[in-house]
Amino acid sequence: MAMALRAFVLWLAAYIVFRMLFPFAVLGVRLADLTVGQFLMAMLQVLSAAAAAAYLLLKGLRHPPLADRDRVWCERWSAIGFGVWALLIGSVLLGLLERKGIVLPWVRWVAIGVLSLLY
């Protein structure tokens, strides 16, 4: 279970890093409109985004040696994975409940209760 949660967290981190580093604004610009500096900066951003995402994806796919996977390691990655899942589910539920007109202070108290049970 800890290995699956570790892979999920690292893949999610790779997605976030790629989305933050990749120059999406430059995709709509013609190449002839870019200066040399802008073009080189865009290439650097593309390469760094690809390298960082590839590193995190490969780290998520490779399993660490069995000697390094002790109980503390498994508990740490399980806590991180379940915490990430709780934040994702909580943010989705908060958005859904907000549309239906449910009072948000009560939702926050419920979310605090759920997170306190996880940790």
TAVENUR-V784510 format. One record per residue. N is the residue number from 1. RES is the residue in one letter. PHI is phi in whole degrees, 0 to 359 (* if undefined). D_FIRST is the distance of its C-alpha to the first C-alpha in Angstrom with 1 decimal. Layout:
# TAVENUR-V784510
N;RES;PHI;D_FIRST
N;RES;PHI;D_FIRST
This chain:
# TAVENUR-V784510
1;M;*;0.0
2;A;296;3.8
3;M;293;5.4
4;A;293;5.3
5;L;293;6.3
6;R;296;8.6
7;A;297;10.0
8;F;298;10.7
9;V;296;12.4
10;L;290;14.3
11;W;292;15.4
12;L;295;16.6
13;A;296;18.4
14;A;296;20.0
15;Y;297;21.3
16;I;295;22.7
17;V;297;24.3
18;F;298;25.8
19;R;295;27.2
20;M;281;28.7
21;L;266;30.3
22;F;289;31.5
23;P;277;35.2
24;F;294;35.1
25;A;293;38.5
26;V;281;40.1
27;L;295;39.2
28;G;272;42.0
29;V;265;44.6
30;R;290;46.8
31;L;295;46.8
32;A;290;50.5
33;D;277;50.1
34;L;274;47.9
35;T;279;49.5
36;V;297;48.5
37;G;296;46.7
38;Q;294;44.7
39;F;295;43.9
40;L;295;42.8
41;M;295;40.6
42;A;296;39.0
43;M;295;38.3
44;L;296;36.9
45;Q;294;34.6
46;V;296;33.5
47;L;293;32.9
48;S;291;31.0
49;A;295;28.8
50;A;294;28.0
51;A;293;27.5
52;A;294;25.2
53;A;293;23.0
54;A;295;23.0
55;Y;299;22.0
56;L;292;19.0
57;L;295;18.0
58;L;294;18.5
59;K;295;16.6
60;G;287;13.6
61;L;277;14.2
62;R;278;15.0
63;H;269;12.7
64;P;290;14.2
65;P;301;15.9
66;L;298;14.4
67;A;294;17.1
68;D;275;15.8
69;R;265;12.2
70;D;265;13.3
71;R;294;12.2
72;V;296;13.7
73;W;299;11.9
74;C;295;8.4
75;E;294;10.0
76;R;295;11.8
77;W;291;9.2
78;S;294;7.4
79;A;294;11.0
80;I;296;12.1
81;G;296;9.7
82;F;293;10.5
83;G;295;14.0
84;V;295;14.4
85;W;298;13.5
86;A;296;15.9
87;L;294;18.5
88;L;296;18.4
89;I;294;18.7
90;G;296;21.3
91;S;291;23.3
92;V;293;23.4
93;L;295;24.4
94;L;297;27.0
95;G;294;28.5
96;L;291;28.8
97;L;289;30.2
98;E;295;32.6
99;R;291;34.2
100;K;275;34.9
101;G;83;36.8
102;I;281;34.7
103;V;294;35.5
104;L;288;33.1
105;P;301;33.6
106;W;291;32.2
107;V;295;29.1
108;R;296;28.6
109;W;295;28.9
110;V;296;26.3
111;A;296;23.9
112;I;296;24.7
113;G;295;24.1
114;V;293;20.6
115;L;295;19.7
116;S;291;21.3
117;L;289;19.1
118;L;290;15.9
119;Y;248;17.4
